[in-house]
């Protein structure tokens, strides 16, 4: 019986495409850019770490060619921001514990 379990697992790993096994909660893909990651997060809350060291958190409303619109900023819910994509060093996405 133990041999059957090991064989089933080996068969699963062998036949499952690598991209399925490597899938992350963020949905990271090898050719991703800051813009492509943010486009997948439209409607979701993210935190942007800027090259300047500042942090901006809020809901991604829209992503353009050069900017991203962040609405309902954390701690400043009545404010929105438009952030230049080139100024973003990291996109922090909550993936669990909702």
Secondary structure, 3 states (H helix, E strand, C coil): CHHHHHHHHHHHHHHCCHHHHCCCCCCCCCCCCHHHHHHHCCCCEEEEEECCCCEEEEEEEEECCCEEEEECECCECCCCEEEEHHHEEEEEECCCCC
